[in-house]
Amino acid sequence: MLYGREGEQAAVDGLLDGARAGRSGVLLLRGEAGIGKTALLDDAVARAGEAFRVVRAAGVEYEAELPYAGLSLLLAPGLDRLDVLPGPQRRALEAAFGLSDDERTGDDRAGDRAGDGGGAGADRLLVGLATLGLLAELAADRPLLCVIDDVQWLDRASLDALLLAARRLQAEGVALLLAARTGGPAGAGGSPAERPLGLPERQVTGLSEADATRLLARRVGPDLPSTVRDRLLAEAAGNPLALTELPVAAGPQPPARGGLPLTSRLLIAFHGQVTGLPAATQTLLLVAATEEGGALDVVLSAAAALGVTAEHLAPAEASGLVTVTADRRIAFRHPLLRSAILQRAPHHQKTAVHRAVAGALPDGDRRTWHLALAATAPDAGLADALERTAVRAGRRGGHGGAAAYERAARLTPDRDGATRRLVLAAEAATEEGELVRAEALADEASGRTDNVLAHALLDQVRATAHFWRGSYPTAHRLLLDAAGTDIDPPYAARMLLQAFHAAWYAGEEPVAAVLDRLAVLPLAADDPLAPLARHLPAAVLPALGRPAGPLPPVREAAEAARRAGAESPVDLVQLCGATLVLGRDEETAELAAELVAEARAKGTVGVMPTLQFFLAEAELFHGRHRDAELTATEGLGLARDTGQHQWVSQLTALLAHLAALDGRTDHCAELAATALSTTGPQTAAPAAGQAWAQWALALRDLGQGRAGDAADRLHTLTTGPHRHHVSATRAVPDLVEAAVRLGTPERAAEAYERFARWTAAADRPWADALRLRCQALLGPDELAETTYRAALSRHETAHRPFEQARTALLYGEWLRRTRRRTDARPHLRAALETFDRLAAHPWAARARTELSATGTPAPTPATPTGTPQSPLTPQELQIARLAAQGLTNRDIAAQLFLSPRTVAHHLYKAYPKLDITSRTELPTAL
């Protein structure tokens, strides 16, 4: 029976009711040790009853560095269903759980790491998606309750996978209930669970005095003297575990321990209970606390090596400290009891127990970890085994590789070998996002070696840390200097490609410096990066007004890179972005769409937000606004789920731009604010989406007739340090229009001159059309008509309906102002039809006003301002389109990284919106 937990129980009941109705939900309980979180989890299992399938796991301190230890325990009941998962997800989960293996060494992986976003990150995401799929499968025949205790000790890889699955749960009938301890040693150590996880949370606090009194009376009886009762209530401060354990530990006269934190007093209470047991029983409990899974057979085998037998378990069972579960596992009465047992043991005893547990385990990573924890001197063989463990952690996409490499370094007898492993540890820590640890390891390793390549790799580690903190100039300088040392060109190429990314946010000159270096790098013709190293300077330098070699189609560079062995799509991502810089939008659209499809098929999820950002940009520039919204919305969801803050900011800002186009002004402002405030947890620099967000807000202002506000934003954007960004370049025509409307065309002069040079280098009809439109606005009135007509003629050869309509609108406005109403009408009517078709409501309203001013009544708008083109949400429309192509729900789920039941749920909601009743009607309805 629980006292005073009606609110928490109601929240859990809501979670369970939703799962019964086919809806998924998540709830994280947070609170101090002993506050009643585990009791609430047990109560939830009881409330779920036989109607639910229940899977359960808990974090364990010693497992925190062992990738996927917690997840493998949680999903064990579903491993017989792996075959239902899409191939890439199934293979990722098999690798994560050691059901398949990769025995490459750390040296073999160096190239993978230098790739900046390769296989390991993608594997991590696939494991999370596979977790979602397996949870949905376990809920196929009845709702699923998934219970996870002590999240603060869950290994990082398991936590990341569960968080990704939790954020994508929708209509599977899964109730995910988690509990995490706040404060204490785990919190001081910076456990990921101590930080906000982006999940619905409920803080579990102490009991009221009345409820605490009732619980205490049930524990010790009603005859407790009032002085003792009051002391215990004060000591416990509403903590249920304290109310049940402190009376046992203290006897009739509890000592005042007001100077100690409550958790420490509880640990002391548990110490006292364990100390009263026979020595052999205490040893057996230490073995059980050390063996992460509590498997009875392993515990007894390890205990036997220490001279302890199964009979010695009886006193612990009799005292209620442990129980043996139906699946032959030793379960402690409370997680804090395990902590107390581990804490009280002397070092030499812990070492002996780790050695005994290792002896009871089969060969594998867990055995290696226990042997490492037992080691007291350098051991070359054990260090080699730990390196293999680190490699497997990386290949499974899990965290823990840095810890394994570092421990291997400490156990390596020779100095050079230890230094090499410290370098690997620093690189792995960078991959795992542990920037402070990575820099500390880099500093230690650099002081131990004179090797040029080692120092270059360590500078790359430092540069990556600076990049993620937003120190782009420092990251750029470190990488440029590292690439300039006497290292092999393939290593230098990787560093320069990473430097290009940093330089993009640092300014024009750093970009040019990197590309100049990349253009002359002596890469072998058959090097996988050679085509990229040649294409990037040719694609970007002319946009900066600098000379470069010929620019072949991007497809030729992509195919050459593939033939040379480049990893696709990971190594080809930058080609898509670079091709946009000089206006090869059609090439970006084609290549990015191809790479997105390839990423879906391969399960290379980590690069999809980047690719989808570039694809959405190209779709927007082509006037395919709805397609751009679908692409950006999916990319934003993946970026959020995977913690890619840079792309969350960029994609949110691009969606703000789309909202500005169709007149959703409030939504545009909300999205822009989100984009501008979205940075990494350790980043002090402006948000990555700043340029796009400012353009979006300026476009909103322009559409609302606030030319002054628009001009201010656009002048800053197009003349500032990020003026070379794609969005800043493409925003120049908007600046020209705003400045001319204000009567201050000179404000746009500098930006226009740059834009004119850019259009000449781009050599695209649509770009020339925009230049001519700007010229018509800025030039003398007597040349305006000729220039407008030339612009419209150029528009005819490039399918960019929105920009063509804007030119037609401006020309029609000019004609009306010069009292040529009859000539203005066809241009205004054509512009209006296009704006209405694209749901570009602010521009449609302007065209409608102008058309009415010519004396011709404008047609009434079919939909009010701010109404989207389709009644469906972006996800509903995306699913409906795939269903219309004949794909099954399972096929659609695999493509969109959802569960089949979520796909079915969205189709069910889409049918009435489209006024249809079946799947066969979708092609016609769409």
DACOR-V745729 format. One record per backbone hydrogen bond with DSSP energy under -1.0 kcal/mol. CO is the residue of the C=O (numbers start at 0). NH is the residue of the N-H. If there is no record, write none. Layout:
BEGIN
<<CO	NH> <CO	NH>>
END
This chain:
BEGIN
<<4	8> <5	9> <6	10> <7	11> <8	12> <9	13> <10	14> <11	15> <12	16> <13	17> <14	18> <15	19> <16	20> <17	22> <18	21> <24	175> <26	177> <27	201> <28	179> <29	203> <30	181> <31	34> <33	240> <35	39> <36	40> <37	41> <38	42> <39	43> <40	44> <41	45> <42	46> <43	47> <44	48> <48	51> <52	144> <54	146> <56	148> <59	62> <60	63> <62	65> <65	68> <67	71> <68	72> <69	73> <70	74> <74	77> <75	78> <77	80> <78	81> <80	83> <81	84> <85	89> <86	90> <87	91> <88	92> <89	93> <90	94> <91	95> <92	96> <93	98> <93	99> <94	97> <106	109> <108	112> <109	113> <112	115> <117	121> <118	122> <119	123> <120	124> <121	125> <122	126> <123	127> <124	128> <125	129> <126	130> <127	131> <128	132> <129	133> <130	134> <131	135> <132	136> <133	137> <134	138> <136	139> <142	52> <143	174> <144	54> <145	176> <146	56> <147	178> <148	58> <149	152> <150	153> <154	158> <155	159> <156	160> <157	161> <158	162> <159	163> <160	164> <161	165> <162	166> <163	167> <169	23> <172	143> <173	24> <174	145> <175	26> <176	147> <177	28> <178	150> <179	30> <183	187> <184	188> <185	190> <186	189> <190	193> <191	194> <199	27> <201	29> <207	211> <208	212> <209	213> <210	214> <211	215> <212	216> <213	217> <214	218> <215	219> <216	220> <224	228> <225	229> <226	230> <227	231> <228	232> <229	233> <230	234> <231	235> <232	236> <235	238> <237	206> <238	242> <239	243> <240	244> <241	245> <244	248> <245	249> <246	250> <256	259> <260	264> <261	265> <262	266> <263	267> <264	268> <265	269> <266	270> <267	271> <268	272> <269	273> <270	274> <271	275> <273	276> <277	281> <278	282> <279	283> <280	284> <281	285> <282	286> <283	287> <284	288> <285	289> <286	290> <290	293> <293	329> <294	298> <295	299> <296	300> <297	301> <298	302> <299	303> <300	304> <302	305> <302	307> <303	306> <308	311> <309	312> <310	313> <312	316> <313	317> <314	318> <315	320> <315	321> <316	319> <320	332> <322	330> <324	327> <327	295> <328	324> <330	322> <333	336> <333	337> <334	338> <335	339> <336	340> <337	341> <338	342> <339	343> <345	349> <346	350> <347	351> <348	352> <349	353> <350	354> <351	355> <352	356> <353	357> <354	358> <363	367> <364	368> <365	369> <366	370> <367	371> <368	372> <369	373> <378	382> <379	383> <380	384> <381	385> <382	386> <383	387> <384	388> <385	389> <386	390> <387	391> <388	392> <389	393> <390	394> <391	395> <392	397> <393	396> <399	403> <400	404> <401	405> <402	406> <403	407> <404	408> <405	409> <406	410> <408	411> <410	378> <413	417> <414	418> <415	419> <416	420> <417	421> <418	422> <419	423> <420	424> <421	425> <422	426> <423	427> <424	428> <425	429> <426	430> <427	431> <428	433> <429	432> <432	434> <433	437> <434	438> <435	439> <436	440> <437	441> <438	442> <439	443> <440	444> <441	445> <442	446> <444	447> <450	454> <451	455> <452	456> <453	457> <454	458> <455	459> <456	460> <457	461> <458	462> <459	463> <460	464> <461	465> <462	466> <463	467> <464	468> <465	470> <466	469> <468	683> <469	471> <470	474> <471	475> <472	476> <473	477> <474	478> <475	479> <476	480> <477	481> <478	482> <479	483> <481	484> <484	486> <487	491> <488	492> <489	493> <490	494> <491	495> <492	496> <493	497> <494	498> <495	499> <496	500> <497	501> <498	502> <499	503> <502	505> <502	506> <506	510> <507	511> <508	512> <509	513> <510	514> <511	515> <512	516> <513	517> <514	518> <517	520> <520	522> <523	526> <526	529> <528	532> <529	533> <530	534> <531	535> <533	537> <534	538> <535	539> <536	540> <540	543> <540	545> <541	544> <552	556> <553	557> <554	558> <555	559> <556	560> <557	561> <558	562> <559	563> <560	565> <561	564> <566	570> <568	571> <569	572> <572	576> <573	577> <574	578> <575	579> <578	583> <579	582> <582	584> <583	587> <584	588> <585	589> <586	590> <587	591> <588	592> <589	593> <590	594> <591	595> <592	596> <593	597> <594	598> <595	599> <596	600> <597	601> <598	602> <598	603> <602	604> <604	607> <606	610> <607	611> <608	612> <609	613> <610	614> <611	615> <612	616> <613	617> <614	618> <615	619> <616	620> <617	621> <618	623> <619	622> <622	624> <623	627> <624	628> <625	629> <626	630> <627	631> <628	632> <629	633> <630	634> <631	635> <632	636> <633	637> <634	638> <635	639> <636	640> <637	641> <638	643> <639	642> <642	644> <643	647> <644	648> <645	649> <646	650> <647	651> <648	652> <649	653> <650	654> <651	655> <652	656> <653	657> <654	658> <655	659> <656	660> <657	661> <658	663> <661	865> <662	664> <663	667> <664	668> <665	669> <666	670> <667	671> <668	672> <669	673> <670	674> <671	675> <672	676> <679	682> <686	689> <688	692> <689	693> <690	694> <691	695> <692	696> <693	697> <694	698> <695	699> <696	700> <697	701> <698	702> <699	703> <700	705> <701	704> <704	706> <705	709> <706	710> <707	711> <708	712> <709	713> <710	714> <711	715> <712	716> <713	717> <714	718> <719	722> <721	724> <724	728> <725	729> <726	730> <728	731> <730	734> <731	735> <732	736> <733	737> <734	738> <735	739> <736	740> <737	741> <738	743> <743	746> <744	747> <745	748> <747	751> <748	752> <749	753> <750	754> <751	755> <752	756> <753	757> <754	758> <755	759> <756	760> <757	761> <758	762> <763	767> <764	768> <765	769> <766	770> <767	771> <768	772> <769	773> <770	774> <771	775> <772	776> <773	777> <774	778> <779	782> <780	783> <782	786> <783	787> <784	788> <785	789> <786	790> <787	791> <788	792> <789	793> <790	794> <791	795> <793	796> <794	797> <797	799> <799	803> <800	804> <801	805> <802	806> <803	807> <804	808> <805	809> <806	810> <807	811> <808	812> <809	813> <810	814> <811	815> <812	816> <813	817> <814	819> <815	818> <819	823> <820	824> <823	827> <824	828> <825	829> <826	830> <827	831> <828	832> <829	833> <830	834> <831	835> <832	836> <833	837> <834	839> <838	840> <839	843> <840	844> <841	845> <842	846> <843	847> <844	848> <845	849> <846	850> <847	851> <848	852> <850	853> <850	855> <851	854> <863	866> <872	876> <873	877> <874	878> <875	879> <876	880> <877	881> <878	882> <879	883> <881	886> <882	885> <887	891> <888	892> <889	893> <890	894> <891	895> <892	896> <892	897> <898	902> <899	903> <900	904> <901	905> <902	906> <903	907> <904	908> <905	909> <906	910> <909	913> <910	915> <917	920> <918	921> <920	924> <921	925>>
END
